[in-house]
Amino acid sequence: MLFFMTIGCKQNQNQGMNEEAIRNVILQMTAGFNKHDAKAATQMYTSDADFVNVRGDKYTGAEEIQQKLEAIFLTRAKQATLKTLNVTVRFVNPGLAIAHVTNELSGLVDSAGVKLPSHKELSIRVFIKENDNWRVTAFHNTMIRPF
Protein backbone atom coordinates (compact mmCIF):
# COMPACT_ATOMS: atom_id res chain seq x y z
CA MET A 1 0.00 0.00 0.00
CA LEU A 2 2.83 2.39 0.85
CA PHE A 3 4.34 1.78 -2.60
CA PHE A 4 1.14 3.00 -4.32
CA MET A 5 0.88 6.06 -2.06
CA THR A 6 4.49 6.97 -2.85
CA ILE A 7 3.82 6.73 -6.59
CA GLY A 8 0.67 8.83 -6.21
CA CYS A 9 2.54 11.51 -4.25
CA LYS A 10 5.30 11.61 -6.87
CA GLN A 11 2.73 11.93 -9.69
CA ASN A 12 0.95 14.77 -7.86
CA GLN A 13 4.28 16.51 -7.24
CA ASN A 14 5.25 16.18 -10.92
CA GLN A 15 1.85 17.46 -12.02
CA GLY A 16 2.21 20.45 -9.70
CA MET A 17 5.64 21.24 -11.12
CA ASN A 18 4.34 20.86 -14.68
CA GLU A 19 1.36 23.10 -13.97
CA GLU A 20 3.67 25.75 -12.53
CA ALA A 21 5.86 25.52 -15.64
CA ILE A 22 2.80 25.98 -17.90
CA ARG A 23 1.63 28.96 -15.84
CA ASN A 24 5.11 30.47 -16.21
CA VAL A 25 4.91 30.10 -20.00
CA ILE A 26 1.57 31.93 -19.93
CA LEU A 27 3.12 34.69 -17.80
CA GLN A 28 5.98 34.98 -20.33
CA MET A 29 3.49 35.25 -23.19
CA THR A 30 1.61 38.04 -21.38
CA ALA A 31 4.82 39.87 -20.45
CA GLY A 32 6.03 39.72 -24.06
CA PHE A 33 2.71 41.09 -25.27
CA ASN A 34 2.83 43.95 -22.76
CA LYS A 35 6.37 44.85 -23.89
CA HIS A 36 5.10 44.75 -27.50
CA ASP A 37 7.86 42.22 -28.14
CA ALA A 38 6.47 39.73 -30.64
CA LYS A 39 9.46 37.41 -30.33
CA ALA A 40 9.17 37.22 -26.54
CA ALA A 41 5.41 36.68 -26.82
CA THR A 42 5.75 33.84 -29.34
CA GLN A 43 9.02 32.04 -28.57
CA MET A 44 7.11 29.28 -26.75
CA TYR A 45 5.14 28.14 -29.81
CA THR A 46 6.06 24.96 -31.64
CA SER A 47 7.32 25.37 -35.19
CA ASP A 48 4.03 23.92 -36.50
CA ALA A 49 1.67 25.59 -34.00
CA ASP A 50 -1.83 26.67 -35.01
CA PHE A 51 -3.07 30.08 -33.85
CA VAL A 52 -6.58 31.51 -34.25
CA ASN A 53 -7.27 35.04 -33.00
CA VAL A 54 -10.57 36.62 -31.94
CA ARG A 55 -11.14 37.88 -35.47
CA GLY A 56 -10.94 34.36 -36.87
CA ASP A 57 -7.57 34.81 -38.56
CA LYS A 58 -5.53 31.58 -38.60
CA TYR A 59 -1.75 31.45 -38.61
CA THR A 60 0.49 28.40 -38.73
CA GLY A 61 3.93 28.07 -37.22
CA ALA A 62 5.85 30.13 -34.71
CA GLU A 63 7.43 32.26 -37.44
CA GLU A 64 4.12 33.32 -39.01
CA ILE A 65 2.54 33.90 -35.58
CA GLN A 66 5.44 36.18 -34.64
CA GLN A 67 5.23 38.11 -37.94
CA LYS A 68 1.49 38.69 -37.59
CA LEU A 69 1.85 39.81 -33.97
CA GLU A 70 4.61 42.24 -34.99
CA ALA A 71 2.23 43.76 -37.56
CA ILE A 72 -0.52 44.08 -34.96
CA PHE A 73 1.88 45.85 -32.57
CA LEU A 74 2.61 48.39 -35.32
CA THR A 75 -1.07 49.12 -35.92
CA ARG A 76 -4.07 48.41 -33.72
CA ALA A 77 -2.17 47.22 -30.63
CA LYS A 78 0.50 49.95 -30.30
CA GLN A 79 -0.77 50.88 -26.83
CA ALA A 80 -2.49 47.59 -25.95
CA THR A 81 -2.01 45.87 -22.61
CA LEU A 82 -3.03 42.43 -21.48
CA LYS A 83 -3.96 41.40 -17.95
CA THR A 84 -4.33 37.73 -17.08
CA LEU A 85 -7.36 37.20 -14.87
CA ASN A 86 -7.64 33.42 -14.60
CA VAL A 87 -5.81 30.27 -15.68
CA THR A 88 -6.94 26.66 -15.40
CA VAL A 89 -4.82 23.74 -16.52
CA ARG A 90 -5.97 20.18 -17.24
CA PHE A 91 -3.57 17.40 -18.08
CA VAL A 92 -4.68 14.97 -20.79
CA ASN A 93 -1.57 12.87 -20.20
CA PRO A 94 1.91 13.59 -18.79
CA GLY A 95 3.02 15.31 -22.01
CA LEU A 96 -0.20 17.06 -23.07
CA ALA A 97 -2.14 19.77 -21.27
CA ILE A 98 -4.98 22.17 -22.02
CA ALA A 99 -5.06 25.62 -20.45
CA HIS A 100 -8.00 27.99 -20.44
CA VAL A 101 -6.82 31.57 -19.96
CA THR A 102 -9.03 34.58 -19.32
CA ASN A 103 -7.43 37.94 -20.12
CA GLU A 104 -8.55 41.54 -20.21
CA LEU A 105 -7.29 43.43 -23.25
CA SER A 106 -7.13 47.23 -23.17
CA GLY A 107 -5.82 49.90 -25.49
CA LEU A 108 -6.74 48.50 -28.91
CA VAL A 109 -7.73 50.95 -31.63
CA ASP A 110 -9.88 50.42 -34.71
CA SER A 111 -8.74 51.07 -38.29
CA ALA A 112 -9.54 54.82 -37.87
CA GLY A 113 -7.40 55.04 -34.72
CA VAL A 114 -10.37 55.26 -32.34
CA LYS A 115 -9.71 53.59 -28.99
CA LEU A 116 -11.90 50.54 -28.41
CA PRO A 117 -13.29 49.66 -24.98
CA SER A 118 -11.47 47.08 -22.89
CA HIS A 119 -12.82 43.57 -23.21
CA LYS A 120 -12.25 40.08 -21.86
CA GLU A 121 -10.99 37.19 -23.93
CA LEU A 122 -10.90 33.46 -23.28
CA SER A 123 -8.22 31.40 -24.96
CA ILE A 124 -7.65 27.69 -25.07
CA ARG A 125 -4.00 26.75 -25.33
CA VAL A 126 -2.82 23.23 -26.02
CA PHE A 127 0.60 22.52 -24.52
CA ILE A 128 2.95 19.68 -25.35
CA LYS A 129 6.10 18.77 -23.51
CA GLU A 130 9.20 18.77 -25.71
CA ASN A 131 12.60 18.03 -24.15
CA ASP A 132 11.27 18.88 -20.67
CA ASN A 133 9.89 22.24 -21.88
CA TRP A 134 6.20 23.05 -22.23
CA ARG A 135 5.34 24.61 -25.59
CA VAL A 136 2.13 25.84 -27.18
CA THR A 137 1.06 23.80 -30.18
CA ALA A 138 -2.43 25.29 -30.58
CA PHE A 139 -4.03 28.56 -29.46
CA HIS A 140 -7.60 29.70 -30.06
CA ASN A 141 -8.92 32.98 -28.70
CA THR A 142 -12.47 34.29 -28.41
CA MET A 143 -14.09 37.37 -26.91
CA ILE A 144 -16.24 37.08 -23.83
CA ARG A 145 -19.47 39.02 -24.35
CA PRO A 146 -18.15 41.05 -27.32
CA PHE A 147 -18.95 44.74 -27.52
C-alpha positions as CSV (number, residue, x, y, z in Angstrom):
1,M,0.0,0.0,0.0
2,L,2.8,2.4,0.8
3,F,4.3,1.8,-2.6
4,F,1.1,3.0,-4.3
5,M,0.9,6.1,-2.1
6,T,4.5,7.0,-2.9
7,I,3.8,6.7,-6.6
8,G,0.7,8.8,-6.2
9,C,2.5,11.5,-4.2
10,K,5.3,11.6,-6.9
11,Q,2.7,11.9,-9.7
12,N,0.9,14.8,-7.9
13,Q,4.3,16.5,-7.2
14,N,5.2,16.2,-10.9
15,Q,1.8,17.5,-12.0
16,G,2.2,20.4,-9.7
17,M,5.6,21.2,-11.1
18,N,4.3,20.9,-14.7
19,E,1.4,23.1,-14.0
20,E,3.7,25.7,-12.5
21,A,5.9,25.5,-15.6
22,I,2.8,26.0,-17.9
23,R,1.6,29.0,-15.8
24,N,5.1,30.5,-16.2
25,V,4.9,30.1,-20.0
26,I,1.6,31.9,-19.9
27,L,3.1,34.7,-17.8
28,Q,6.0,35.0,-20.3
29,M,3.5,35.3,-23.2
30,T,1.6,38.0,-21.4
31,A,4.8,39.9,-20.5
32,G,6.0,39.7,-24.1
33,F,2.7,41.1,-25.3
34,N,2.8,44.0,-22.8
35,K,6.4,44.8,-23.9
36,H,5.1,44.7,-27.5
37,D,7.9,42.2,-28.1
38,A,6.5,39.7,-30.6
39,K,9.5,37.4,-30.3
40,A,9.2,37.2,-26.5
41,A,5.4,36.7,-26.8
42,T,5.7,33.8,-29.3
43,Q,9.0,32.0,-28.6
44,M,7.1,29.3,-26.8
45,Y,5.1,28.1,-29.8
46,T,6.1,25.0,-31.6
47,S,7.3,25.4,-35.2
48,D,4.0,23.9,-36.5
49,A,1.7,25.6,-34.0
50,D,-1.8,26.7,-35.0
51,F,-3.1,30.1,-33.8
52,V,-6.6,31.5,-34.3
53,N,-7.3,35.0,-33.0
54,V,-10.6,36.6,-31.9
55,R,-11.1,37.9,-35.5
56,G,-10.9,34.4,-36.9
57,D,-7.6,34.8,-38.6
58,K,-5.5,31.6,-38.6
59,Y,-1.7,31.4,-38.6
60,T,0.5,28.4,-38.7
61,G,3.9,28.1,-37.2
62,A,5.9,30.1,-34.7
63,E,7.4,32.3,-37.4
64,E,4.1,33.3,-39.0
65,I,2.5,33.9,-35.6
66,Q,5.4,36.2,-34.6
67,Q,5.2,38.1,-37.9
68,K,1.5,38.7,-37.6
69,L,1.8,39.8,-34.0
70,E,4.6,42.2,-35.0
71,A,2.2,43.8,-37.6
72,I,-0.5,44.1,-35.0
73,F,1.9,45.8,-32.6
74,L,2.6,48.4,-35.3
75,T,-1.1,49.1,-35.9
76,R,-4.1,48.4,-33.7
77,A,-2.2,47.2,-30.6
78,K,0.5,49.9,-30.3
79,Q,-0.8,50.9,-26.8
80,A,-2.5,47.6,-25.9
81,T,-2.0,45.9,-22.6
82,L,-3.0,42.4,-21.5
83,K,-4.0,41.4,-18.0
84,T,-4.3,37.7,-17.1
85,L,-7.4,37.2,-14.9
86,N,-7.6,33.4,-14.6
87,V,-5.8,30.3,-15.7
88,T,-6.9,26.7,-15.4
89,V,-4.8,23.7,-16.5
90,R,-6.0,20.2,-17.2
91,F,-3.6,17.4,-18.1
92,V,-4.7,15.0,-20.8
93,N,-1.6,12.9,-20.2
94,P,1.9,13.6,-18.8
95,G,3.0,15.3,-22.0
96,L,-0.2,17.1,-23.1
97,A,-2.1,19.8,-21.3
98,I,-5.0,22.2,-22.0
99,A,-5.1,25.6,-20.5
100,H,-8.0,28.0,-20.4
101,V,-6.8,31.6,-20.0
102,T,-9.0,34.6,-19.3
103,N,-7.4,37.9,-20.1
104,E,-8.6,41.5,-20.2
105,L,-7.3,43.4,-23.3
106,S,-7.1,47.2,-23.2
107,G,-5.8,49.9,-25.5
108,L,-6.7,48.5,-28.9
109,V,-7.7,50.9,-31.6
110,D,-9.9,50.4,-34.7
111,S,-8.7,51.1,-38.3
112,A,-9.5,54.8,-37.9
113,G,-7.4,55.0,-34.7
114,V,-10.4,55.3,-32.3
115,K,-9.7,53.6,-29.0
116,L,-11.9,50.5,-28.4
117,P,-13.3,49.7,-25.0
118,S,-11.5,47.1,-22.9
119,H,-12.8,43.6,-23.2
120,K,-12.2,40.1,-21.9
121,E,-11.0,37.2,-23.9
122,L,-10.9,33.5,-23.3
123,S,-8.2,31.4,-25.0
124,I,-7.7,27.7,-25.1
125,R,-4.0,26.8,-25.3
126,V,-2.8,23.2,-26.0
127,F,0.6,22.5,-24.5
128,I,2.9,19.7,-25.4
129,K,6.1,18.8,-23.5
130,E,9.2,18.8,-25.7
131,N,12.6,18.0,-24.2
132,D,11.3,18.9,-20.7
133,N,9.9,22.2,-21.9
134,W,6.2,23.0,-22.2
135,R,5.3,24.6,-25.6
136,V,2.1,25.8,-27.2
137,T,1.1,23.8,-30.2
138,A,-2.4,25.3,-30.6
139,F,-4.0,28.6,-29.5
140,H,-7.6,29.7,-30.1
141,N,-8.9,33.0,-28.7
142,T,-12.5,34.3,-28.4
143,M,-14.1,37.4,-26.9
144,I,-16.2,37.1,-23.8
145,R,-19.5,39.0,-24.3
146,P,-18.1,41.0,-27.3
147,F,-19.0,44.7,-27.5
